[in-house]
Amino acid sequence: MSTTSGKSTEPDPLSADSTGTWRPRIDSPDEIGPLPSDVTPEELLTYMSAGMSTVKAYRTHGHLAAHLDPLGSEPPGDPALDPSFLGLDRRALNAVPATPLRTYTSGDTLGDVLDELREIYCGAIAYEIEHLRSHRERVWLREAIESRAFWLPGTPEERRRELVRLLRVEGLEAFLRRTFIGTKQFSIEGLDTMILLLDEAVLLAARDGVEDVTVGMAHRGRLNVLAHILRLPYAQILAEFAGETETNVHTLMPSGGTGDVKYHYGATGQRNLEVEPGVTRDVRLALLPNPSHLEFINPVVMGRTRALQTDWAPPSETLTDPARALAIQIHGDAAFPGQGVVAETLNLQQLDGYRIGGSLHVIADNQVGFTTNPSEGRSTRHCSDIAKGYDVPIIHVNADDVDACRAAIRLAMAYRGRFGKDVLVDLIGYRRWGHNEGDEPAYTQPMMYRAIKDHPPVAELYAATLIAEGVVTPAEVDEMREHVHARLKQALEEIRVDTVDEPMPTFSSPSRTSVETKVPAAQLRRLTEQLLEVPEGFTVNEKLAQVLERRRAALEPDGRIEWGHAEALAYATLLEEGVPIRLTGQDSERGTFAHRHAVLHDAETGARHTPLQRLNDARAGFEVHNAPLTETGCLGFEYGYATTRPDSLVLWEAQFGDFVNVAQVIVDQFIMSGRTKWGDECRLTLLLPHGYEGSGPEHSSARLERFLKLAAEDNCTIAYPTTAAQFFHLVRRQSLAPERRPLIVMTPKSLLRLKEAASTLEDLADGTFTRILDDPDVKDFRDDISRAILCSGKVFYDIKKHPDYAPDRGVAVIRLEQLYPFPTETLARVLSWYPNLEEIVWAQEEPANMGAWRSIRHRLEMAAPGVLLRYAGRPWRASPSEGYPPDHLIEQERLVRDALGLPPR
């Protein structure tokens, strides 16, 4: 359950009546006034209809005639914006009174209104709002725009401060370029006002009571955001450049990590802002680390923001307060329409499991993508057009107009605060240099860069404006510039004195801490009873009621606890120990294979009941949500959530493990490498259904091999449990262990209800997660064993249940339940129990170039040096499995017989 009001605490500058409905501007026909003497009523109706159409055209298409390009290119315009298009001449414009047009402008006639609308909608700022579904939102925005409620001129002191900020922005970029010649900095120049815009957004957020602001952005302008929004000291930024050219200093690198390039690092900071005269408020800021994979940080920002907004306290239902935290997503004009993760993330904004009360989107629109022109990179007029499909209002603004930028961000923040929804500012500027400082842009955009070369920076333009208005003098501007340069020069001197050479650190791979995961049987019985309780009058589906009732019987001495039951008990025990839990995924409330049933639905009314949210002694909250049909956006969201709340258990479940590769960027760039690059730690747990049951190449493999290839430097845990108790203890260990690492679990499908994979109450109450499960059937005659079959997952049961398998035929079947960190010493100890071992067989369902074989072969050899090691499984394949069930059965039979040393049939 989440609250999403997100209402601003600022008094609303726009009016509504006492019922909250918007009133028309005319209350009676008398307000229209008398007709002009030379206009007939029929003519007036025609003119009025044409006038209202023209007003609508300005609201809908005015952005096409707006002067948004600082370089002066002419907008395309639209014929509907010309009054003569509908036959309106000067006589008609003077004849139609303004009142019935229902605009929020001044003036007495249609001509007066259109003059104002032209200035409002076709100047340095433009709006796209008519696509919004909500009439209330459209009317609110029209009044805000046309009354210019947020177009408030700054005081002379505010404008002086804006000029100083612009000079600092420009000065930092110029200083870096001169001091560290040839290094990449991805300058913000051409979009300098983005810093003013972000600064204002943070201040407005603080006034609304926001405590945390999270920013996600790519490389362009990142150093300036670090310096002037998060207030990272100049010396720290300069030290990164110095470390590249002079010393081996790693100022932003996580301790023990391999680090990242300087324009990928994140940072945190805190600012004390004056929210009203004499009253200040602290705001925490975070710029998240970002890979070069553009836009993939977007869902991570949302996930972090949701975590900051969430109250995990009992009574177990998690509550979110959008007023606590703000997400700012800064996009590129080429990547925003180009990367699919943008649409995935926009789709999350109004979903209960993901909503955060609206993100502020800012497109850093420099009108080029590396060397690609907009006409080559998108099929839409504006780079922001995709957002219209997600009900997002769009404000376009000329980055060279400081006053327009101020108005744009104030309107955007007011909308977000009032309606709790996403809003987008398209900041249109240019890129003064090439893609990086060593690039020559004139090769591919000669005309654009000819114009840029002659175009003064916005700081120079704004200084000229303020000088002309008498706000500052030329001498004061020169003094401001000198002060900026002096601060940078002093910071450089500081790092030249303080820096020392340091060796490149590396992560070690310490042994994991052993934790207690057993739970008293009495507690498990009590929790099972609570999980089976439903509210009075609640009707459980008749078939499901029988399934759930079996969970009560499973606690009897001869009972067996299935996977879904063990999972529920793992979560319930953790909630009683104060561990918050968030579980999401496609169909995760019920479970793809109908094993979980975390949410019950009344068979008569459809009402919902979540037993894990109704535990009597829970000390933390539980939330479970079905996810939209996407992987990248959702997994990125959960990563952002998990890294923000590293002591909570955050689980993401794939519908089938095969689909996790849709989110490969999140896996590669964040989950598996975020710790060593940026120091990010989390307990994010991926539940990936995996196993070969004849369902074809897209419903068999979670690509275990890919995760094993990425496993290094103690960066994760990879497990493949084969019993309900093993999964119970694995989940509890993941939550309680002091080490915070992602967990990748190959979860079962057919084993969910397999009797042999079920466990006893004693297994949960007294057991622990065992990384290697020895063969229990041969413990009394280990001396007779000559072949050890090592395997993971479902294939263990295929071997054990084969009609030609017998435990007294010299074969032991040993399960590796954890594949990383690989338990080499434990495996060596287990194998030492078999003194007459002649052969080790690694058996797997996956092809030889997939699965675990090629990642762990050398470790198997280390565990049993001198013992013959061979492979039994599918041959090398381009596709994970067979497409036809009969072929699957043939291949499965072949590999099992091969593992057992039986001749092929």
Rosetta blueprint (number, residue, H / E / L):
1 M L
2 S L
3 T L
4 T L
5 S L
6 G L
7 K L
8 S L
9 T L
10 E L
11 P L
12 D L
13 P L
14 L L
15 S L
16 A L
17 D L
18 S L
19 T L
20 G L
21 T L
22 W L
23 R L
24 P L
25 R L
26 I L
27 D L
28 S L
29 P H
30 D H
31 E H
32 I H
33 G L
34 P L
35 L L
36 P L
37 S L
38 D L
39 V L
40 T L
41 P H
42 E H
43 E H
44 L H
45 L H
46 T H
47 Y H
48 M H
49 S H
50 A H
51 G H
52 M H
53 S H
54 T H
55 V H
56 K H
57 A H
58 Y H
59 R H
60 T H
61 H H
62 G H
63 H H
64 L H
65 A H
66 A L
67 H L
68 L L
69 D L
70 P L
71 L L
72 G L
73 S L
74 E L
75 P L
76 P L
77 G L
78 D L
79 P H
80 A H
81 L H
82 D L
83 P H
84 S H
85 F H
86 L H
87 G L
88 L L
89 D L
90 R H
91 R H
92 A H
93 L H
94 N H
95 A H
96 V L
97 P E
98 A L
99 T H
100 P H
101 L H
102 R L
103 T L
104 Y L
105 T L
106 S L
107 G L
108 D L
109 T E
110 L H
111 G H
112 D H
113 V H
114 L H
115 D H
116 E H
117 L H
118 R H
119 E H
120 I H
121 Y H
122 C L
123 G L
124 A L
125 I E
126 A E
127 Y E
128 E E
129 I L
130 E L
131 H L
132 L L
133 R L
134 S L
135 H H
136 R H
137 E H
138 R H
139 V H
140 W H
141 L H
142 R H
143 E H
144 A H
145 I H
146 E H
147 S L
148 R L
149 A L
150 F L
151 W L
152 L L
153 P L
154 G L
155 T L
156 P H
157 E H
158 E H
159 R H
160 R H
161 R H
162 E H
163 L H
164 V H
165 R H
166 L H
167 L H
168 R H
169 V H
170 E H
171 G H
172 L H
173 E H
174 A H
175 F H
176 L H
177 R H
178 R H
179 T H
180 F L
181 I L
182 G L
183 T L
184 K L
185 Q L
186 F L
187 S L
188 I L
189 E L
190 G L
191 L L
192 D L
193 T H
194 M H
195 I H
196 L H
197 L H
198 L H
199 D H
200 E H
201 A H
202 V H
203 L H
204 L H
205 A H
206 A H
207 R H
208 D L
209 G L
210 V L
211 E L
212 D E
213 V E
214 T E
215 V E
216 G E
217 M L
218 A L
219 H L
220 R L
221 G L
222 R H
223 L H
224 N H
225 V H
226 L H
227 A H
228 H H
229 I L
230 L L
231 R L
232 L L
233 P L
234 Y H
235 A H
236 Q H
237 I H
238 L H
239 A H
240 E H
241 F H
242 A H
243 G H
244 E H
245 T H
246 E L
247 T L
248 N L
249 V L
250 H L
251 T L
252 L L
253 M L
254 P L
255 S L
256 G L
257 G L
258 T L
259 G L
260 D L
261 V L
262 K H
263 Y H
264 H H
265 Y L
266 G L
267 A E
268 T E
269 G E
270 Q E
271 R E
272 N E
273 L E
274 E E
275 V E
276 E E
277 P L
278 G L
279 V E
280 T E
281 R E
282 D E
283 V E
284 R E
285 L E
286 A E
287 L E
288 L L
289 P L
290 N L
291 P L
292 S L
293 H L
294 L L
295 E L
296 F L
297 I H
298 N H
299 P H
300 V H
301 V H
302 M H
303 G H
304 R H
305 T H
306 R H
307 A H
308 L H
309 Q H
310 T E
311 D E
312 W L
313 A L
314 P L
315 P L
316 S L
317 E E
318 T L
319 L E
320 T E
321 D L
322 P L
323 A L
324 R L
325 A E
326 L E
327 A E
328 I E
329 Q E
330 I E
331 H E
332 G E
333 D L
334 A L
335 A H
336 F H
337 P H
338 G H
339 Q L
340 G H
341 V H
342 V H
343 A H
344 E H
345 T H
346 L H
347 N L
348 L L
349 Q L
350 Q L
351 L L
352 D L
353 G L
354 Y L
355 R L
356 I L
357 G L
358 G L
359 S E
360 L E
361 H E
362 V E
363 I E
364 A E
365 D E
366 N L
367 Q L
368 V L
369 G E
370 F L
371 T L
372 T E
373 N L
374 P H
375 S H
376 E H
377 G H
378 R L
379 S L
380 T L
381 R L
382 H L
383 C L
384 S L
385 D H
386 I H
387 A H
388 K H
389 G H
390 Y H
391 D L
392 V L
393 P L
394 I E
395 I E
396 H E
397 V E
398 N E
399 A L
400 D L
401 D L
402 V H
403 D H
404 A H
405 C H
406 R H
407 A H
408 A H
409 I H
410 R H
411 L H
412 A H
413 M H
414 A H
415 Y H
416 R H
417 G H
418 R H
419 F H
420 G L
421 K L
422 D L
423 V E
424 L E
425 V E
426 D E
427 L E
428 I E
429 G L
430 Y L
431 R L
432 R L
433 W L
434 G L
435 H L
436 N L
437 E L
438 G L
439 D L
440 E L
441 P H
442 A H
443 Y H
444 T L
445 Q L
446 P H
447 M H
448 M H
449 Y H
450 R H
451 A H
452 I H
453 K H
454 D L
455 H L
456 P L
457 P L
458 V H
459 A H
460 E H
461 L H
462 Y H
463 A H
464 A H
465 T H
466 L H
467 I H
468 A H
469 E L
470 G L
471 V L
472 V L
473 T L
474 P H
475 A H
476 E H
477 V H
478 D H
479 E H
480 M H
481 R H
482 E H
483 H H
484 V H
485 H H
486 A H
487 R H
488 L H
489 K H
490 Q H
491 A H
492 L H
493 E H
494 E H
495 I H
496 R H
497 V H
498 D H
499 T L
500 V L
501 D L
502 E L
503 P L
504 M L
505 P L
506 T L
507 F L
508 S L
509 S L
510 P L
511 S L
512 R L
513 T L
514 S L
515 V L
516 E L
517 T L
518 K L
519 V L
520 P L
521 A H
522 A H
523 Q H
524 L H
525 R H
526 R H
527 L H
528 T H
529 E H
530 Q H
531 L H
532 L H
533 E L
534 V L
535 P L
536 E L
537 G L
538 F L
539 T L
540 V L
541 N L
542 E H
543 K H
544 L H
545 A H
546 Q H
547 V H
548 L H
549 E H
550 R H
551 R H
552 R H
553 A H
554 A L
555 L L
556 E L
557 P L
558 D L
559 G L
560 R L
561 I E
562 E L
563 W H
564 G H
565 H H
566 A H
567 E H
568 A H
569 L H
570 A H
571 Y H
572 A H
573 T H
574 L H
575 L H
576 E H
577 E L
578 G L
579 V L
580 P L
581 I E
582 R E
583 L E
584 T E
585 G E
586 Q L
587 D L
588 S L
589 E L
590 R L
591 G L
592 T L
593 F L
594 A L
595 H L
596 R L
597 H L
598 A L
599 V L
600 L E
601 H E
602 D L
603 A L
604 E L
605 T L
606 G L
607 A L
608 R E
609 H E
610 T L
611 P H
612 L H
613 Q H
614 R L
615 L L
616 N L
617 D L
618 A L
619 R L
620 A L
621 G L
622 F E
623 E E
624 V E
625 H E
626 N E
627 A L
628 P L
629 L L
630 T L
631 E L
632 T H
633 G H
634 C H
635 L H
636 G H
637 F H
638 E H
639 Y H
640 G H
641 Y H
642 A H
643 T H
644 T H
645 R L
646 P L
647 D L
648 S L
649 L E
650 V E
651 L E
652 W E
653 E E
654 A L
655 Q L
656 F L
657 G H
658 D H
659 F H
660 V H
661 N H
662 V H
663 A H
664 Q H
665 V H
666 I H
667 V H
668 D H
669 Q H
670 F H
671 I H
672 M L
673 S L
674 G H
675 R H
676 T H
677 K H
678 W H
679 G L
680 D L
681 E L
682 C L
683 R L
684 L L
685 T E
686 L E
687 L E
688 L E
689 P E
690 H L
691 G L
692 Y L
693 E L
694 G L
695 S L
696 G L
697 P L
698 E L
699 H L
700 S L
701 S L
702 A L
703 R L
704 L H
705 E H
706 R H
707 F H
708 L H
709 K H
710 L H
711 A L
712 A L
713 E L
714 D L
715 N L
716 C L
717 T E
718 I E
719 A E
720 Y L
721 P L
722 T L
723 T L
724 A H
725 A H
726 Q H
727 F H
728 F H
729 H H
730 L H
731 V H
732 R H
733 R H
734 Q H
735 S H
736 L H
737 A L
738 P L
739 E L
740 R L
741 R L
742 P L
743 L E
744 I E
745 V E
746 M E
747 T E
748 P L
749 K L
750 S H
751 L H
752 L H
753 R L
754 L L
755 K H
756 E H
757 A H
758 A L
759 S E
760 T L
761 L H
762 E H
763 D H
764 L H
765 A H
766 D H
767 G L
768 T L
769 F L
770 T L
771 R L
772 I E
773 L E
774 D L
775 D L
776 P H
777 D H
778 V H
779 K L
780 D L
781 F L
782 R H
783 D H
784 D H
785 I L
786 S L
787 R E
788 A E
789 I E
790 L E
791 C E
792 S L
793 G L
794 K L
795 V H
796 F H
797 Y H
798 D H
799 I H
800 K H
801 K L
802 H L
803 P L
804 D L
805 Y L
806 A L
807 P L
808 D L
809 R L
810 G L
811 V E
812 A E
813 V E
814 I E
815 R E
816 L E
817 E L
818 Q E
819 L E
820 Y E
821 P L
822 F L
823 P L
824 T H
825 E H
826 T H
827 L H
828 A H
829 R H
830 V H
831 L H
832 S H
833 W L
834 Y L
835 P L
836 N L
837 L L
838 E L
839 E E
840 I E
841 V E
842 W E
843 A E
844 Q E
845 E E
846 E E
847 P E
848 A L
849 N L
850 M L
851 G L
852 A L
853 W H
854 R H
855 S H
856 I H
857 R H
858 H H
859 R H
860 L H
861 E H
862 M H
863 A H
864 A L
865 P L
866 G L
867 V L
868 L E
869 L E
870 R E
871 Y E
872 A E
873 G E
874 R E
875 P L
876 W L
877 R L
878 A L
879 S L
880 P L
881 S L
882 E L
883 G L
884 Y L
885 P H
886 P H
887 D H
888 H H
889 L H
890 I H
891 E H
892 Q H
893 E H
894 R H
895 L H
896 V H
897 R H
898 D H
899 A H
900 L H
901 G L
902 L L
903 P L
904 P L
905 R L
